[in-house]
Amino acid sequence: GSVCHSPMADITLSIICRHLGCGDSGTVSDSIVPREGSRPRWVDQIQCRKTDSSLWQCPSDPWRRNSCFLQEEAYISCAG
């Protein structure tokens, strides 16, 4: 599945990367061509706060209920 791209703060990217076990920081790439195909778009409008310690605590639109299009998928690169 995927996460939809809305402007993501650094803390949101950091929490996503830590949740995936891929480092402590991340960046969103706008230069990747979207992949065609059907896959779930899990969440949109995710906005983590400094007080959130896990992805599940971050406010967002309801999971699996969003109006995200293929072109709005986030491509995140993690590091650290």
Protein Blocks (a to p, Z undefined) as FASTA:
>chain_A
ZZddddddfklmmmmmmmnonajbdcddfkbccdedddddfbghiacdfklcbfklpgcd
dehiacbdfklpccdddeZZ
